[in-house]
Amino acid sequence: MQAIKFKAKCPYEIGDRVRFEKGGEWKIMEVTDILTQISAKTGRIKFILELDGW
């Protein structure tokens, strides 16, 4: 097994409100959880946001 060290800063915090367009309609949802995914092969870091528990 390989240990991975990384340092990343997410542009969002839990409780932030995010506005996005879905089907021509604007929605505002709250960030309820943030998941960090990192690739051991490429070192690429991806943030996955849970919005309003979804």
All heavy atoms as atom14 arrays in JSON, in Angstrom:
{
  "sequence": "MQAIKFKAKCPYEIGDRVRFEKGGEWKIMEVTDILTQISAKTGRIKFILELDGW",
  "atom14_mask": [
    [1, 1, 1, 1, 1, 1, 1, 1, 0, 0, 0, 0, 0, 0],
    [1, 1, 1, 1, 1, 1, 1, 1, 1, 0, 0, 0, 0, 0],
    [1, 1, 1, 1, 1, 0, 0, 0, 0, 0, 0, 0, 0, 0],
    [1, 1, 1, 1, 1, 1, 1, 1, 0, 0, 0, 0, 0, 0],
    [1, 1, 1, 1, 1, 1, 1, 1, 1, 0, 0, 0, 0, 0],
    [1, 1, 1, 1, 1, 1, 1, 1, 1, 1, 1, 0, 0, 0],
    [1, 1, 1, 1, 1, 1, 1, 1, 1, 0, 0, 0, 0, 0],
    [1, 1, 1, 1, 1, 0, 0, 0, 0, 0, 0, 0, 0, 0],
    [1, 1, 1, 1, 1, 1, 1, 1, 1, 0, 0, 0, 0, 0],
    [1, 1, 1, 1, 1, 1, 0, 0, 0, 0, 0, 0, 0, 0],
    [1, 1, 1, 1, 1, 1, 1, 0, 0, 0, 0, 0, 0, 0],
    [1, 1, 1, 1, 1, 1, 1, 1, 1, 1, 1, 1, 0, 0],
    [1, 1, 1, 1, 1, 1, 1, 1, 1, 0, 0, 0, 0, 0],
    [1, 1, 1, 1, 1, 1, 1, 1, 0, 0, 0, 0, 0, 0],
    [1, 1, 1, 1, 0, 0, 0, 0, 0, 0, 0, 0, 0, 0],
    [1, 1, 1, 1, 1, 1, 1, 1, 0, 0, 0, 0, 0, 0],
    [1, 1, 1, 1, 1, 1, 1, 1, 1, 1, 1, 0, 0, 0],
    [1, 1, 1, 1, 1, 1, 1, 0, 0, 0, 0, 0, 0, 0],
    [1, 1, 1, 1, 1, 1, 1, 1, 1, 1, 1, 0, 0, 0],
    [1, 1, 1, 1, 1, 1, 1, 1, 1, 1, 1, 0, 0, 0],
    [1, 1, 1, 1, 1, 1, 1, 1, 1, 0, 0, 0, 0, 0],
    [1, 1, 1, 1, 1, 1, 1, 1, 1, 0, 0, 0, 0, 0],
    [1, 1, 1, 1, 0, 0, 0, 0, 0, 0, 0, 0, 0, 0],
    [1, 1, 1, 1, 0, 0, 0, 0, 0, 0, 0, 0, 0, 0],
    [1, 1, 1, 1, 1, 1, 1, 1, 1, 0, 0, 0, 0, 0],
    [1, 1, 1, 1, 1, 1, 1, 1, 1, 1, 1, 1, 1, 1],
    [1, 1, 1, 1, 1, 1, 1, 1, 1, 0, 0, 0, 0, 0],
    [1, 1, 1, 1, 1, 1, 1, 1, 0, 0, 0, 0, 0, 0],
    [1, 1, 1, 1, 1, 1, 1, 1, 0, 0, 0, 0, 0, 0],
    [1, 1, 1, 1, 1, 1, 1, 1, 1, 0, 0, 0, 0, 0],
    [1, 1, 1, 1, 1, 1, 1, 0, 0, 0, 0, 0, 0, 0],
    [1, 1, 1, 1, 1, 1, 1, 0, 0, 0, 0, 0, 0, 0],
    [1, 1, 1, 1, 1, 1, 1, 1, 0, 0, 0, 0, 0, 0],
    [1, 1, 1, 1, 1, 1, 1, 1, 0, 0, 0, 0, 0, 0],
    [1, 1, 1, 1, 1, 1, 1, 1, 0, 0, 0, 0, 0, 0],
    [1, 1, 1, 1, 1, 1, 1, 0, 0, 0, 0, 0, 0, 0],
    [1, 1, 1, 1, 1, 1, 1, 1, 1, 0, 0, 0, 0, 0],
    [1, 1, 1, 1, 1, 1, 1, 1, 0, 0, 0, 0, 0, 0],
    [1, 1, 1, 1, 1, 1, 0, 0, 0, 0, 0, 0, 0, 0],
    [1, 1, 1, 1, 1, 0, 0, 0, 0, 0, 0, 0, 0, 0],
    [1, 1, 1, 1, 1, 1, 1, 1, 1, 0, 0, 0, 0, 0],
    [1, 1, 1, 1, 1, 1, 1, 0, 0, 0, 0, 0, 0, 0],
    [1, 1, 1, 1, 0, 0, 0, 0, 0, 0, 0, 0, 0, 0],
    [1, 1, 1, 1, 1, 1, 1, 1, 1, 1, 1, 0, 0, 0],
    [1, 1, 1, 1, 1, 1, 1, 1, 0, 0, 0, 0, 0, 0],
    [1, 1, 1, 1, 1, 1, 1, 1, 1, 0, 0, 0, 0, 0],
    [1, 1, 1, 1, 1, 1, 1, 1, 1, 1, 1, 0, 0, 0],
    [1, 1, 1, 1, 1, 1, 1, 1, 0, 0, 0, 0, 0, 0],
    [1, 1, 1, 1, 1, 1, 1, 1, 0, 0, 0, 0, 0, 0],
    [1, 1, 1, 1, 1, 1, 1, 1, 1, 0, 0, 0, 0, 0],
    [1, 1, 1, 1, 1, 1, 1, 1, 0, 0, 0, 0, 0, 0],
    [1, 1, 1, 1, 1, 1, 1, 1, 0, 0, 0, 0, 0, 0],
    [1, 1, 1, 1, 0, 0, 0, 0, 0, 0, 0, 0, 0, 0],
    [1, 1, 1, 1, 1, 1, 1, 1, 1, 1, 1, 1, 1, 1]
  ],
  "atom14_positions": [
    [[0.84, -1.17, 0.0], [0.0, 0.0, 0.0], [0.89, 1.24, 0.0], [1.92, 1.27, 0.63], [-0.9, 0.01, 1.23], [-1.88, 1.14, 1.13], [-2.95, 1.48, 2.53], [-3.72, -0.03, 2.88], [0.0, 0.0, 0.0], [0.0, 0.0, 0.0], [0.0, 0.0, 0.0], [0.0, 0.0, 0.0], [0.0, 0.0, 0.0], [0.0, 0.0, 0.0]],
    [[0.43, 2.26, -0.71], [1.2, 3.5, -0.86], [0.52, 4.63, -0.09], [-0.69, 4.8, -0.15], [1.24, 3.85, -2.36], [1.92, 5.13, -2.67], [1.85, 5.46, -4.17], [1.42, 4.66, -4.95], [2.26, 6.64, -4.52], [0.0, 0.0, 0.0], [0.0, 0.0, 0.0], [0.0, 0.0, 0.0], [0.0, 0.0, 0.0], [0.0, 0.0, 0.0]],
    [[1.29, 5.37, 0.67], [0.77, 6.53, 1.4], [0.8, 7.75, 0.49], [1.74, 7.93, -0.27], [1.6, 6.8, 2.64], [0.0, 0.0, 0.0], [0.0, 0.0, 0.0], [0.0, 0.0, 0.0], [0.0, 0.0, 0.0], [0.0, 0.0, 0.0], [0.0, 0.0, 0.0], [0.0, 0.0, 0.0], [0.0, 0.0, 0.0], [0.0, 0.0, 0.0]],
    [[-0.23, 8.55, 0.56], [-0.33, 9.75, -0.27], [-0.44, 10.96, 0.64], [-1.27, 10.99, 1.54], [-1.55, 9.69, -1.2], [-1.47, 8.49, -2.13], [-1.69, 10.97, -1.99], [-2.72, 8.26, -2.92], [0.0, 0.0, 0.0], [0.0, 0.0, 0.0], [0.0, 0.0, 0.0], [0.0, 0.0, 0.0], [0.0, 0.0, 0.0], [0.0, 0.0, 0.0]],
    [[0.38, 11.97, 0.39], [0.3, 13.24, 1.11], [-0.15, 14.3, 0.11], [0.35, 14.34, -1.01], [1.67, 13.63, 1.64], [1.98, 13.17, 3.01], [3.34, 13.69, 3.41], [3.33, 14.18, 4.81], [4.66, 14.61, 5.25], [0.0, 0.0, 0.0], [0.0, 0.0, 0.0], [0.0, 0.0, 0.0], [0.0, 0.0, 0.0], [0.0, 0.0, 0.0]],
    [[-1.08, 15.11, 0.53], [-1.5, 16.19, -0.36], [-1.98, 17.37, 0.46], [-2.35, 17.24, 1.61], [-2.59, 15.71, -1.33], [-3.91, 15.42, -0.69], [-4.9, 16.39, -0.65], [-4.17, 14.19, -0.12], [-6.12, 16.12, -0.06], [-5.4, 13.92, 0.47], [-6.37, 14.89, 0.49], [0.0, 0.0, 0.0], [0.0, 0.0, 0.0], [0.0, 0.0, 0.0]],
    [[-1.96, 18.52, -0.18], [-2.46, 19.75, 0.43], [-3.38, 20.39, -0.61], [-2.97, 20.63, -1.73], [-1.31, 20.68, 0.78], [-1.74, 21.9, 1.53], [-0.53, 22.7, 1.96], [-0.97, 23.9, 2.75], [0.17, 24.69, 3.2], [0.0, 0.0, 0.0], [0.0, 0.0, 0.0], [0.0, 0.0, 0.0], [0.0, 0.0, 0.0], [0.0, 0.0, 0.0]],
    [[-4.61, 20.62, -0.22], [-5.57, 21.19, -1.16], [-6.46, 22.18, -0.43], [-6.73, 22.03, 0.76], [-6.41, 20.09, -1.78], [0.0, 0.0, 0.0], [0.0, 0.0, 0.0], [0.0, 0.0, 0.0], [0.0, 0.0, 0.0], [0.0, 0.0, 0.0], [0.0, 0.0, 0.0], [0.0, 0.0, 0.0], [0.0, 0.0, 0.0], [0.0, 0.0, 0.0]],
    [[-6.92, 23.18, -1.15], [-7.83, 24.16, -0.57], [-9.09, 24.22, -1.44], [-9.03, 24.54, -2.62], [-7.17, 25.54, -0.52], [-8.05, 26.55, 0.12], [-7.36, 27.86, 0.31], [-8.39, 28.83, 0.82], [-7.87, 29.85, 1.64], [0.0, 0.0, 0.0], [0.0, 0.0, 0.0], [0.0, 0.0, 0.0], [0.0, 0.0, 0.0], [0.0, 0.0, 0.0]],
    [[-10.2, 23.87, -0.83], [-11.49, 23.9, -1.53], [-12.01, 25.34, -1.54], [-11.94, 26.03, -0.51], [-12.48, 22.97, -0.83], [-14.08, 22.9, -1.64], [0.0, 0.0, 0.0], [0.0, 0.0, 0.0], [0.0, 0.0, 0.0], [0.0, 0.0, 0.0], [0.0, 0.0, 0.0], [0.0, 0.0, 0.0], [0.0, 0.0, 0.0], [0.0, 0.0, 0.0]],
    [[-12.54, 25.79, -2.68], [-13.06, 27.16, -2.74], [-14.39, 27.34, -1.98], [-14.88, 28.45, -1.84], [-13.25, 27.4, -4.24], [-13.4, 26.04, -4.82], [-12.59, 25.11, -3.96], [0.0, 0.0, 0.0], [0.0, 0.0, 0.0], [0.0, 0.0, 0.0], [0.0, 0.0, 0.0], [0.0, 0.0, 0.0], [0.0, 0.0, 0.0], [0.0, 0.0, 0.0]],
    [[-14.96, 26.24, -1.48], [-16.24, 26.3, -0.77], [-16.08, 25.81, 0.66], [-15.18, 25.06, 0.97], [-17.29, 25.43, -1.46], [-17.53, 25.81, -2.89], [-16.97, 25.08, -3.93], [-18.31, 26.92, -3.21], [-17.18, 25.44, -5.24], [-18.53, 27.29, -4.53], [-17.96, 26.54, -5.54], [-18.16, 26.9, -6.83], [0.0, 0.0, 0.0], [0.0, 0.0, 0.0]],
    [[-16.99, 26.23, 1.54], [-17.06, 25.75, 2.91], [-18.47, 25.25, 3.17], [-19.42, 25.68, 2.49], [-16.75, 26.88, 3.89], [-15.32, 27.34, 3.87], [-15.04, 28.42, 4.93], [-15.91, 28.65, 5.79], [-13.96, 28.99, 4.88], [0.0, 0.0, 0.0], [0.0, 0.0, 0.0], [0.0, 0.0, 0.0], [0.0, 0.0, 0.0], [0.0, 0.0, 0.0]],
    [[-18.62, 24.36, 4.14], [-19.95, 23.88, 4.51], [-20.77, 25.08, 4.99], [-20.3, 25.89, 5.78], [-19.86, 22.78, 5.59], [-19.19, 21.55, 4.97], [-21.23, 22.43, 6.15], [-18.9, 20.44, 5.93], [0.0, 0.0, 0.0], [0.0, 0.0, 0.0], [0.0, 0.0, 0.0], [0.0, 0.0, 0.0], [0.0, 0.0, 0.0], [0.0, 0.0, 0.0]],
    [[-21.98, 25.19, 4.46], [-22.85, 26.32, 4.8], [-22.89, 27.37, 3.71], [-23.79, 28.21, 3.7], [0.0, 0.0, 0.0], [0.0, 0.0, 0.0], [0.0, 0.0, 0.0], [0.0, 0.0, 0.0], [0.0, 0.0, 0.0], [0.0, 0.0, 0.0], [0.0, 0.0, 0.0], [0.0, 0.0, 0.0], [0.0, 0.0, 0.0], [0.0, 0.0, 0.0]],
    [[-21.91, 27.35, 2.78], [-21.94, 28.29, 1.65], [-23.15, 28.01, 0.77], [-23.61, 26.87, 0.67], [-20.68, 28.16, 0.8], [-19.46, 28.81, 1.42], [-19.59, 29.47, 2.46], [-18.35, 28.65, 0.85], [0.0, 0.0, 0.0], [0.0, 0.0, 0.0], [0.0, 0.0, 0.0], [0.0, 0.0, 0.0], [0.0, 0.0, 0.0], [0.0, 0.0, 0.0]],
    [[-23.63, 29.02, 0.12], [-24.74, 28.85, -0.84], [-24.15, 28.93, -2.24], [-23.34, 29.8, -2.53], [-25.8, 29.91, -0.64], [-26.45, 29.8, 0.72], [-27.74, 30.59, 0.78], [-28.35, 30.53, 2.09], [-29.12, 29.53, 2.52], [-29.35, 28.53, 1.74], [-29.65, 29.57, 3.72], [0.0, 0.0, 0.0], [0.0, 0.0, 0.0], [0.0, 0.0, 0.0]],
    [[-24.58, 28.0, -3.09], [-24.08, 27.9, -4.46], [-25.24, 28.14, -5.41], [-26.32, 27.56, -5.24], [-23.46, 26.5, -4.71], [-22.94, 26.4, -6.13], [-22.36, 26.22, -3.72], [0.0, 0.0, 0.0], [0.0, 0.0, 0.0], [0.0, 0.0, 0.0], [0.0, 0.0, 0.0], [0.0, 0.0, 0.0], [0.0, 0.0, 0.0], [0.0, 0.0, 0.0]],
    [[-25.01, 28.98, -6.41], [-26.05, 29.26, -7.41], [-25.62, 28.65, -8.73], [-24.5, 28.82, -9.19], [-26.2, 30.77, -7.56], [-27.33, 31.16, -8.48], [-27.41, 32.64, -8.55], [-27.15, 33.02, -9.93], [-27.31, 34.21, -10.42], [-27.68, 35.19, -9.65], [-27.07, 34.46, -11.69], [0.0, 0.0, 0.0], [0.0, 0.0, 0.0], [0.0, 0.0, 0.0]],
    [[-26.52, 27.88, -9.35], [-26.2, 27.28, -10.64], [-27.47, 27.17, -11.47], [-28.58, 27.25, -10.96], [-25.54, 25.91, -10.46], [-26.4, 24.89, -9.77], [-27.14, 23.98, -10.49], [-26.45, 24.83, -8.39], [-27.93, 23.04, -9.86], [-27.22, 23.9, -7.73], [-27.97, 23.0, -8.48], [0.0, 0.0, 0.0], [0.0, 0.0, 0.0], [0.0, 0.0, 0.0]],
    [[-27.27, 26.97, -12.77], [-28.39, 26.88, -13.69], [-28.68, 25.42, -14.0], [-27.79, 24.64, -14.28], [-28.07, 27.62, -15.0], [-29.23, 27.68, -15.95], [-28.92, 28.46, -17.22], [-27.77, 28.87, -17.38], [-29.83, 28.61, -18.04], [0.0, 0.0, 0.0], [0.0, 0.0, 0.0], [0.0, 0.0, 0.0], [0.0, 0.0, 0.0], [0.0, 0.0, 0.0]],
    [[-29.96, 25.07, -13.93], [-30.39, 23.71, -14.24], [-31.66, 23.79, -15.06], [-32.69, 24.25, -14.58], [-30.64, 22.92, -12.95], [-31.02, 21.49, -13.19], [-31.21, 20.75, -11.88], [-31.59, 19.31, -12.15], [-31.89, 18.6, -10.91], [0.0, 0.0, 0.0], [0.0, 0.0, 0.0], [0.0, 0.0, 0.0], [0.0, 0.0, 0.0], [0.0, 0.0, 0.0]],
    [[-31.57, 23.37, -16.32], [-32.74, 23.39, -17.19], [-33.29, 24.78, -17.45], [-34.5, 24.95, -17.53], [0.0, 0.0, 0.0], [0.0, 0.0, 0.0], [0.0, 0.0, 0.0], [0.0, 0.0, 0.0], [0.0, 0.0, 0.0], [0.0, 0.0, 0.0], [0.0, 0.0, 0.0], [0.0, 0.0, 0.0], [0.0, 0.0, 0.0], [0.0, 0.0, 0.0]],
    [[-32.41, 25.78, -17.56], [-32.85, 27.14, -17.83], [-33.36, 27.88, -16.6], [-33.79, 29.01, -16.67], [0.0, 0.0, 0.0], [0.0, 0.0, 0.0], [0.0, 0.0, 0.0], [0.0, 0.0, 0.0], [0.0, 0.0, 0.0], [0.0, 0.0, 0.0], [0.0, 0.0, 0.0], [0.0, 0.0, 0.0], [0.0, 0.0, 0.0], [0.0, 0.0, 0.0]],
    [[-33.31, 27.23, -15.44], [-33.79, 27.82, -14.19], [-32.63, 27.91, -13.2], [-31.83, 27.0, -13.08], [-34.88, 26.91, -13.62], [-35.51, 27.38, -12.36], [-36.55, 26.4, -11.84], [-37.2, 25.73, -12.66], [-36.67, 26.29, -10.62], [0.0, 0.0, 0.0], [0.0, 0.0, 0.0], [0.0, 0.0, 0.0], [0.0, 0.0, 0.0], [0.0, 0.0, 0.0]],
    [[-32.53, 29.03, -12.49], [-31.47, 29.21, -11.51], [-31.89, 28.61, -10.18], [-33.0, 28.82, -9.72], [-31.13, 30.69, -11.33], [-30.38, 31.24, -12.48], [-30.9, 31.94, -13.54], [-28.98, 31.11, -12.73], [-29.9, 32.26, -14.42], [-28.71, 31.76, -13.95], [-27.94, 30.51, -12.04], [-27.44, 31.83, -14.49], [-26.67, 30.58, -12.58], [-26.42, 31.23, -13.79]],
    [[-30.98, 27.87, -9.56], [-31.22, 27.26, -8.25], [-30.15, 27.71, -7.28], [-29.0, 27.88, -7.66], [-31.17, 25.74, -8.36], [-32.24, 25.14, -9.22], [-32.82, 23.97, -8.5], [-33.98, 23.43, -9.29], [-35.02, 22.95, -8.48], [0.0, 0.0, 0.0], [0.0, 0.0, 0.0], [0.0, 0.0, 0.0], [0.0, 0.0, 0.0], [0.0, 0.0, 0.0]],
    [[-30.52, 27.89, -6.03], [-29.57, 28.21, -4.97], [-29.66, 27.08, -3.95], [-30.74, 26.8, -3.43], [-29.86, 29.56, -4.31], [-29.72, 30.68, -5.33], [-28.94, 29.79, -3.13], [-30.1, 32.05, -4.83], [0.0, 0.0, 0.0], [0.0, 0.0, 0.0], [0.0, 0.0, 0.0], [0.0, 0.0, 0.0], [0.0, 0.0, 0.0], [0.0, 0.0, 0.0]],
    [[-28.51, 26.42, -3.7], [-28.48, 25.3, -2.76], [-27.34, 25.51, -1.78], [-26.36, 26.18, -2.09], [-28.33, 23.98, -3.51], [-29.48, 23.69, -4.46], [-29.3, 22.13, -5.31], [-30.11, 21.06, -4.16], [0.0, 0.0, 0.0], [0.0, 0.0, 0.0], [0.0, 0.0, 0.0], [0.0, 0.0, 0.0], [0.0, 0.0, 0.0], [0.0, 0.0, 0.0]],
    [[-27.47, 24.91, -0.62], [-26.45, 25.04, 0.43], [-25.51, 23.82, 0.42], [-25.96, 22.69, 0.27], [-27.14, 25.14, 1.79], [-26.17, 25.4, 2.92], [-26.88, 25.61, 4.24], [-27.95, 26.24, 4.25], [-26.35, 25.14, 5.25], [0.0, 0.0, 0.0], [0.0, 0.0, 0.0], [0.0, 0.0, 0.0], [0.0, 0.0, 0.0], [0.0, 0.0, 0.0]],
    [[-24.22, 24.08, 0.59], [-23.23, 23.01, 0.67], [-23.36, 22.36, 2.05], [-23.21, 23.03, 3.07], [-21.79, 23.56, 0.48], [-20.77, 22.44, 0.66], [-21.63, 24.22, -0.88], [0.0, 0.0, 0.0], [0.0, 0.0, 0.0], [0.0, 0.0, 0.0], [0.0, 0.0, 0.0], [0.0, 0.0, 0.0], [0.0, 0.0, 0.0], [0.0, 0.0, 0.0]],
    [[-23.69, 21.04, 2.07], [-23.88, 20.34, 3.34], [-22.73, 19.38, 3.64], [-22.58, 18.95, 4.78], [-25.21, 19.56, 3.34], [-25.28, 18.75, 2.18], [-26.39, 20.52, 3.36], [0.0, 0.0, 0.0], [0.0, 0.0, 0.0], [0.0, 0.0, 0.0], [0.0, 0.0, 0.0], [0.0, 0.0, 0.0], [0.0, 0.0, 0.0], [0.0, 0.0, 0.0]],
    [[-21.92, 19.03, 2.65], [-20.77, 18.16, 2.87], [-19.81, 18.31, 1.69], [-20.22, 18.64, 0.58], [-21.18, 16.71, 3.01], [-20.15, 15.86, 3.73], [-19.12, 16.42, 4.18], [-20.36, 14.64, 3.85], [0.0, 0.0, 0.0], [0.0, 0.0, 0.0], [0.0, 0.0, 0.0], [0.0, 0.0, 0.0], [0.0, 0.0, 0.0], [0.0, 0.0, 0.0]],
    [[-18.52, 18.08, 1.94], [-17.5, 18.18, 0.9], [-16.64, 16.92, 0.95], [-16.13, 16.56, 2.01], [-16.61, 19.42, 1.09], [-17.46, 20.69, 1.07], [-15.54, 19.48, -0.01], [-16.72, 21.94, 1.49], [0.0, 0.0, 0.0], [0.0, 0.0, 0.0], [0.0, 0.0, 0.0], [0.0, 0.0, 0.0], [0.0, 0.0, 0.0], [0.0, 0.0, 0.0]],
    [[-16.5, 16.28, -0.19], [-15.68, 15.08, -0.31], [-14.46, 15.44, -1.15], [-14.59, 16.18, -2.14], [-16.49, 14.02, -1.05], [-16.23, 12.58, -0.75], [-16.83, 12.25, 0.6], [-16.86, 11.72, -1.81], [0.0, 0.0, 0.0], [0.0, 0.0, 0.0], [0.0, 0.0, 0.0], [0.0, 0.0, 0.0], [0.0, 0.0, 0.0], [0.0, 0.0, 0.0]],
    [[-13.29, 14.97, -0.78], [-12.08, 15.21, -1.56], [-11.62, 13.9, -2.18], [-11.44, 12.92, -1.47], [-10.95, 15.78, -0.68], [-11.44, 16.93, 0.0], [-9.75, 16.16, -1.5], [0.0, 0.0, 0.0], [0.0, 0.0, 0.0], [0.0, 0.0, 0.0], [0.0, 0.0, 0.0], [0.0, 0.0, 0.0], [0.0, 0.0, 0.0], [0.0, 0.0, 0.0]],
    [[-11.46, 13.9, -3.49], [-11.01, 12.71, -4.21], [-9.66, 13.03, -4.84], [-9.51, 14.05, -5.5], [-12.03, 12.35, -5.29], [-11.7, 11.13, -6.08], [-12.76, 10.86, -7.14], [-13.34, 11.79, -7.71], [-13.01, 9.61, -7.4], [0.0, 0.0, 0.0], [0.0, 0.0, 0.0], [0.0, 0.0, 0.0], [0.0, 0.0, 0.0], [0.0, 0.0, 0.0]],
    [[-8.67, 12.14, -4.62], [-7.34, 12.37, -5.2], [-6.91, 11.13, -5.95], [-7.13, 10.0, -5.5], [-6.31, 12.75, -4.12], [-4.96, 13.04, -4.75], [-6.19, 11.7, -3.05], [-3.95, 13.7, -3.84], [0.0, 0.0, 0.0], [0.0, 0.0, 0.0], [0.0, 0.0, 0.0], [0.0, 0.0, 0.0], [0.0, 0.0, 0.0], [0.0, 0.0, 0.0]],
    [[-6.3, 11.33, -7.1], [-5.79, 10.23, -7.91], [-4.33, 9.97, -7.52], [-3.49, 10.87, -7.61], [-5.87, 10.59, -9.4], [-5.14, 9.66, -10.17], [0.0, 0.0, 0.0], [0.0, 0.0, 0.0], [0.0, 0.0, 0.0], [0.0, 0.0, 0.0], [0.0, 0.0, 0.0], [0.0, 0.0, 0.0], [0.0, 0.0, 0.0], [0.0, 0.0, 0.0]],
    [[-4.03, 8.75, -7.1], [-2.66, 8.39, -6.74], [-1.77, 8.39, -7.98], [-0.58, 8.67, -7.9], [-2.63, 7.01, -6.09], [0.0, 0.0, 0.0], [0.0, 0.0, 0.0], [0.0, 0.0, 0.0], [0.0, 0.0, 0.0], [0.0, 0.0, 0.0], [0.0, 0.0, 0.0], [0.0, 0.0, 0.0], [0.0, 0.0, 0.0], [0.0, 0.0, 0.0]],
    [[-2.34, 8.1, -9.12], [-1.58, 8.03, -10.37], [-1.21, 9.41, -10.9], [-0.06, 9.66, -11.25], [-2.39, 7.26, -11.41], [-1.66, 6.97, -12.68], [-2.51, 6.13, -13.61], [-1.78, 5.77, -14.87], [-2.62, 4.95, -15.75], [0.0, 0.0, 0.0], [0.0, 0.0, 0.0], [0.0, 0.0, 0.0], [0.0, 0.0, 0.0], [0.0, 0.0, 0.0]],
    [[-2.19, 10.32, -10.97], [-1.95, 11.63, -11.58], [-1.76, 12.75, -10.56], [-1.29, 13.82, -10.9], [-3.11, 12.02, -12.51], [-4.29, 12.18, -11.72], [-3.33, 10.99, -13.6], [0.0, 0.0, 0.0], [0.0, 0.0, 0.0], [0.0, 0.0, 0.0], [0.0, 0.0, 0.0], [0.0, 0.0, 0.0], [0.0, 0.0, 0.0], [0.0, 0.0, 0.0]],
    [[-2.22, 12.52, -9.32], [-2.15, 13.57, -8.3], [-3.26, 14.59, -8.42], [-3.29, 15.59, -7.72], [0.0, 0.0, 0.0], [0.0, 0.0, 0.0], [0.0, 0.0, 0.0], [0.0, 0.0, 0.0], [0.0, 0.0, 0.0], [0.0, 0.0, 0.0], [0.0, 0.0, 0.0], [0.0, 0.0, 0.0], [0.0, 0.0, 0.0], [0.0, 0.0, 0.0]],
    [[-4.2, 14.35, -9.32], [-5.31, 15.28, -9.54], [-6.27, 15.25, -8.36], [-6.66, 14.19, -7.88], [-6.05, 14.9, -10.83], [-7.16, 15.84, -11.15], [-7.8, 15.49, -12.46], [-8.98, 16.32, -12.6], [-9.88, 16.16, -13.52], [-9.74, 15.2, -14.4], [-10.91, 16.95, -13.58], [0.0, 0.0, 0.0], [0.0, 0.0, 0.0], [0.0, 0.0, 0.0]],
    [[-6.66, 16.42, -7.89], [-7.57, 16.55, -6.75], [-8.91, 17.06, -7.25], [-8.99, 18.0, -8.04], [-6.98, 17.52, -5.71], [-5.67, 16.95, -5.18], [-7.97, 17.75, -4.58], [-4.88, 17.9, -4.33], [0.0, 0.0, 0.0], [0.0, 0.0, 0.0], [0.0, 0.0, 0.0], [0.0, 0.0, 0.0], [0.0, 0.0, 0.0], [0.0, 0.0, 0.0]],
    [[-9.99, 16.43, -6.78], [-11.34, 16.78, -7.19], [-12.21, 16.94, -5.95], [-12.15, 16.11, -5.04], [-11.88, 15.66, -8.08], [-13.24, 15.85, -8.63], [-13.57, 14.64, -9.51], [-14.92, 14.72, -10.13], [-15.21, 13.55, -10.95], [0.0, 0.0, 0.0], [0.0, 0.0, 0.0], [0.0, 0.0, 0.0], [0.0, 0.0, 0.0], [0.0, 0.0, 0.0]],
    [[-12.97, 18.02, -5.88], [-13.88, 18.24, -4.77], [-15.3, 17.9, -5.23], [-15.74, 18.33, -6.28], [-13.83, 19.7, -4.31], [-12.5, 20.08, -3.75], [-11.63, 20.87, -4.47], [-12.11, 19.65, -2.5], [-10.39, 21.21, -3.97], [-10.88, 20.0, -1.97], [-10.02, 20.78, -2.71], [0.0, 0.0, 0.0], [0.0, 0.0, 0.0], [0.0, 0.0, 0.0]],
    [[-16.0, 17.11, -4.42], [-17.37, 16.72, -4.71], [-18.24, 17.35, -3.63], [-18.01, 17.11, -2.44], [-17.52, 15.19, -4.73], [-16.56, 14.59, -5.78], [-18.96, 14.79, -5.0], [-16.38, 13.1, -5.66], [0.0, 0.0, 0.0], [0.0, 0.0, 0.0], [0.0, 0.0, 0.0], [0.0, 0.0, 0.0], [0.0, 0.0, 0.0], [0.0, 0.0, 0.0]],
    [[-19.21, 18.15, -4.04], [-20.06, 18.86, -3.09], [-21.39, 18.16, -2.93], [-22.0, 17.74, -3.9], [-20.32, 20.29, -3.57], [-19.1, 21.17, -3.84], [-19.55, 22.53, -4.36], [-18.24, 21.32, -2.62], [0.0, 0.0, 0.0], [0.0, 0.0, 0.0], [0.0, 0.0, 0.0], [0.0, 0.0, 0.0], [0.0, 0.0, 0.0], [0.0, 0.0, 0.0]],
    [[-21.83, 18.03, -1.67], [-23.18, 17.57, -1.39], [-24.01, 18.83, -1.16], [-23.64, 19.67, -0.33], [-23.19, 16.7, -0.13], [-24.59, 16.24, 0.26], [-24.58, 15.46, 1.54], [-24.63, 16.11, 2.61], [-24.49, 14.22, 1.48], [0.0, 0.0, 0.0], [0.0, 0.0, 0.0], [0.0, 0.0, 0.0], [0.0, 0.0, 0.0], [0.0, 0.0, 0.0]],
    [[-25.07, 18.99, -1.93], [-25.9, 20.18, -1.85], [-27.25, 19.84, -1.26], [-27.97, 18.98, -1.79], [-26.08, 20.79, -3.25], [-24.78, 21.16, -3.96], [-25.07, 21.59, -5.39], [-24.04, 22.26, -3.22], [0.0, 0.0, 0.0], [0.0, 0.0, 0.0], [0.0, 0.0, 0.0], [0.0, 0.0, 0.0], [0.0, 0.0, 0.0], [0.0, 0.0, 0.0]],
    [[-27.6, 20.5, -0.17], [-28.88, 20.27, 0.53], [-29.13, 18.79, 0.77], [-30.25, 18.31, 0.59], [-30.04, 20.9, -0.23], [-30.07, 22.42, -0.11], [-29.52, 22.93, 0.89], [-30.62, 23.09, -0.99], [0.0, 0.0, 0.0], [0.0, 0.0, 0.0], [0.0, 0.0, 0.0], [0.0, 0.0, 0.0], [0.0, 0.0, 0.0], [0.0, 0.0, 0.0]],
    [[-28.09, 18.03, 1.11], [-28.23, 16.6, 1.39], [-28.38, 15.75, 0.15], [-28.63, 14.55, 0.23], [0.0, 0.0, 0.0], [0.0, 0.0, 0.0], [0.0, 0.0, 0.0], [0.0, 0.0, 0.0], [0.0, 0.0, 0.0], [0.0, 0.0, 0.0], [0.0, 0.0, 0.0], [0.0, 0.0, 0.0], [0.0, 0.0, 0.0], [0.0, 0.0, 0.0]],
    [[-28.19, 16.33, -1.05], [-28.34, 15.58, -2.3], [-27.02, 15.24, -2.89], [-26.12, 15.98, -2.94], [-29.17, 16.42, -3.27], [-29.29, 15.85, -4.63], [-30.02, 14.78, -5.0], [-28.67, 16.34, -5.83], [-29.89, 14.57, -6.34], [-29.06, 15.51, -6.88], [-27.81, 17.38, -6.1], [-28.64, 15.71, -8.18], [-27.39, 17.58, -7.39], [-27.81, 16.74, -8.41]]
  ]
}
